[in-house]
Amino acid sequence: MISDSVPWREELWRLADRLEKKSKQQRWTERSSFLVERDMMTSAYAIRRLNEAHKISDDLAKTRVPVIRHKLIGSVPDIWNRHEIWEHYDLEHGVRDHITIPHLCNQLIHSFVWFLSATEDADLFDGAFVASENERHKHLYFLPVESLIDLCRKVAAEDIGSIQYQRGTDGVMRIVSVKVMEDDGEKSDSGMLMLSAEARASYREP
């Protein structure tokens, strides 16, 4: 159970910043791939733990993350050929989709297929192809790095204002509602809730 979510949120800010820098990095090494994989995995774990601990508002927890889904058209990849994603999935005809936060986090944390992607023109890191051990039997997801960066910053930015508890008929106390802190009498958009006014100003789009 997470008692203090602030250090986790602060780490998500740092993870988002590092991933953003990696998306602009021109010189790529084997260690660069490791650092990206580490930060994507860590961000997924942090977000999942915060969500399971009810440290994310109900509104944000219902957010669906944009991805591109590629259908399985060949054999199911195994440990020997899972890096040959073009042999197993229809990479030419991806379908735009939106998946839940728990589903996304599970794809990253339990990834069986993992393949970093780069833009065709500038050869810059732009995301990852990923599928969990269960999901590989159906399709492969392409997760744009911008989607993960945006999610990290939204989760990091939230300031939870109220948590409602309710004891069920079984006698167990449960959390039934999590809402963000109201700002100047009005609830802010869940995607732009910040830990501070300064952070809010730096992240808000013009």
C-alpha positions as CSV (number, residue, x, y, z in Angstrom):
1,M,0.0,0.0,0.0
2,I,1.3,3.5,-0.9
3,S,0.8,5.9,2.0
4,D,2.6,8.9,0.4
5,S,2.1,9.3,-3.3
6,V,4.2,12.4,-3.7
7,P,7.6,10.7,-4.2
8,W,6.0,8.4,-6.8
9,R,4.5,11.4,-8.7
10,E,7.8,13.2,-8.6
11,E,9.5,10.2,-10.1
12,L,6.9,10.1,-12.9
13,W,7.7,13.7,-13.8
14,R,11.4,12.7,-14.1
15,L,10.6,9.6,-16.1
16,A,8.5,11.6,-18.5
17,D,11.3,14.2,-18.9
18,R,13.8,11.4,-19.6
19,L,11.6,9.7,-22.2
20,E,11.0,13.0,-23.9
21,K,14.7,13.6,-24.1
22,K,15.3,10.2,-25.5
23,S,12.7,10.9,-28.3
24,K,15.0,13.7,-29.5
25,Q,18.3,11.8,-29.0
26,Q,20.2,11.3,-32.3
27,R,23.1,9.2,-31.2
28,W,21.7,5.8,-30.0
29,T,23.7,3.1,-28.2
30,E,22.8,-0.3,-26.6
31,R,22.7,1.5,-23.3
32,S,20.1,4.0,-24.7
33,S,17.8,1.0,-25.4
34,F,18.3,-0.3,-21.9
35,L,17.5,3.2,-20.3
36,V,14.4,3.5,-22.4
37,E,13.2,0.0,-21.5
38,R,13.9,0.7,-17.8
39,D,12.0,4.0,-17.8
40,M,9.0,2.6,-19.6
41,M,8.8,-0.4,-17.3
42,T,9.3,1.8,-14.2
43,S,6.6,4.3,-15.3
44,A,4.2,1.4,-15.9
45,Y,4.9,-0.1,-12.5
46,A,4.5,3.3,-10.7
47,I,1.2,4.1,-12.5
48,R,-0.2,0.6,-11.8
49,R,0.8,0.8,-8.1
50,L,-0.8,4.3,-7.7
51,N,-3.9,3.1,-9.4
52,E,-4.3,0.0,-7.3
53,A,-3.7,2.1,-4.2
54,H,-6.5,4.5,-5.2
55,K,-4.0,7.4,-5.5
56,I,-5.4,8.3,-8.9
57,S,-8.8,10.0,-9.3
58,D,-11.7,8.1,-10.6
59,D,-11.8,10.4,-13.7
60,L,-8.2,9.8,-14.7
61,A,-8.4,6.1,-13.8
62,K,-11.1,5.7,-16.5
63,T,-8.8,7.3,-19.1
64,R,-8.0,5.2,-22.2
65,V,-4.5,5.5,-23.7
66,P,-4.1,5.8,-27.5
67,V,-2.2,2.9,-29.2
68,I,-2.1,1.2,-32.6
69,R,-3.2,-2.4,-32.6
70,H,-1.7,-4.9,-35.0
71,K,-3.5,-8.2,-35.6
72,L,-1.8,-11.6,-35.4
73,I,-1.5,-13.0,-39.0
74,G,1.2,-15.6,-38.6
75,S,2.3,-18.0,-35.9
76,V,2.2,-17.0,-32.3
77,P,5.7,-15.7,-31.4
78,D,7.8,-17.7,-29.0
79,I,11.0,-17.1,-27.1
80,W,13.1,-17.9,-30.2
81,N,11.4,-15.6,-32.7
82,R,9.6,-13.0,-30.7
83,H,11.9,-10.2,-32.1
84,E,10.7,-10.9,-35.7
85,I,7.4,-9.0,-35.2
86,W,7.0,-8.5,-39.0
87,E,6.6,-12.3,-39.4
88,H,3.8,-12.6,-36.9
89,Y,1.7,-9.4,-37.0
90,D,0.2,-7.2,-39.7
91,L,2.4,-4.1,-39.3
92,E,1.1,-2.6,-42.5
93,H,-2.6,-2.3,-41.4
94,G,-2.6,-1.1,-37.8
95,V,-5.9,-0.1,-36.2
96,R,-6.0,3.0,-33.9
97,D,-7.3,1.9,-30.5
98,H,-7.6,3.1,-26.9
99,I,-6.8,0.7,-24.0
100,T,-7.3,1.1,-20.2
101,I,-4.5,2.1,-17.9
102,P,-4.3,-1.3,-16.2
103,H,-4.2,-3.1,-19.5
104,L,-1.4,-0.8,-20.8
105,C,0.6,-1.2,-17.6
106,N,0.3,-5.0,-17.8
107,Q,1.5,-5.0,-21.5
108,L,4.7,-3.2,-20.4
109,I,5.3,-5.0,-17.1
110,H,4.6,-8.5,-18.5
111,S,5.9,-7.9,-22.0
112,F,6.8,-11.0,-23.9
113,V,7.3,-9.1,-27.2
114,W,9.3,-5.9,-26.9
115,F,10.6,-4.0,-29.9
116,L,11.7,-0.3,-29.9
117,S,10.6,1.8,-32.8
118,A,12.1,4.8,-34.6
119,T,10.8,7.3,-37.1
120,E,11.6,6.6,-40.8
121,D,12.8,10.1,-41.6
122,A,15.0,11.1,-38.7
123,D,15.5,7.7,-37.1
124,L,14.4,9.0,-33.7
125,F,12.8,6.9,-31.0
126,D,9.1,7.2,-31.2
127,G,7.6,4.3,-29.2
128,A,7.6,0.6,-28.7
129,F,5.8,-2.5,-30.0
130,V,4.7,-4.5,-27.0
131,A,2.6,-7.5,-26.1
132,S,2.2,-9.5,-22.9
133,E,2.5,-13.2,-22.8
134,N,-1.3,-13.5,-23.1
135,E,-1.9,-10.7,-25.6
136,R,0.7,-12.1,-28.1
137,H,-1.8,-14.7,-29.1
138,K,-4.2,-12.0,-30.5
139,H,-2.3,-8.9,-31.4
140,L,0.6,-6.5,-30.9
141,Y,0.3,-3.0,-29.6
142,F,2.4,0.0,-30.8
143,L,2.6,2.5,-27.9
144,P,3.7,5.9,-29.0
145,V,6.1,7.4,-26.5
146,E,4.1,10.6,-26.5
147,S,1.1,8.6,-25.1
148,L,3.2,7.3,-22.2
149,I,4.8,10.7,-21.5
150,D,1.4,12.3,-21.4
151,L,0.0,9.7,-19.1
152,C,3.0,10.0,-16.7
153,R,2.5,13.7,-16.5
154,K,-1.2,13.5,-15.9
155,V,-0.8,11.0,-13.1
156,A,2.1,13.0,-11.6
157,A,0.1,16.2,-11.8
158,E,-2.9,15.1,-9.8
159,D,-3.6,16.5,-6.4
160,I,-6.2,14.2,-4.7
161,G,-8.6,16.2,-2.6
162,S,-11.1,13.7,-1.2
163,I,-11.4,10.0,-0.7
164,Q,-14.8,8.4,0.2
165,Y,-14.9,5.2,2.2
166,Q,-17.8,2.8,2.6
167,R,-18.1,-0.4,4.7
168,G,-19.8,-3.1,2.8
169,T,-22.3,-5.7,4.0
170,D,-19.4,-8.0,4.5
171,G,-18.0,-5.6,7.1
172,V,-15.0,-4.7,5.0
173,M,-14.1,-1.0,4.5
174,R,-13.5,0.0,0.9
175,I,-12.6,3.1,-1.1
176,V,-15.6,4.0,-3.3
177,S,-14.6,7.4,-4.6
178,V,-11.4,9.4,-5.3
179,K,-11.6,13.0,-6.4
180,V,-9.1,15.7,-7.2
181,M,-8.5,18.9,-5.2
182,E,-10.8,21.7,-6.4
183,D,-9.0,24.8,-7.7
184,D,-10.6,28.2,-7.0
185,G,-13.9,26.6,-6.5
186,E,-13.9,24.8,-9.9
187,K,-12.7,21.3,-10.6
188,S,-9.8,21.4,-13.1
189,D,-9.5,19.2,-16.1
190,S,-8.1,15.8,-14.9
191,G,-5.4,16.0,-17.5
192,M,-4.1,19.4,-16.3
193,L,-4.1,19.0,-12.5
194,M,-0.7,19.9,-11.2
195,L,1.2,19.5,-8.0
196,S,1.8,23.3,-7.9
197,A,0.7,26.4,-9.8
198,E,4.2,26.7,-11.2
199,A,4.1,23.2,-12.6
200,R,0.6,23.9,-14.1
201,A,1.8,26.9,-15.9
202,S,4.8,25.1,-17.4
203,Y,2.8,22.2,-18.7
204,R,-0.3,24.0,-20.0
205,E,-0.4,24.3,-23.8
206,P,-0.8,27.8,-25.2
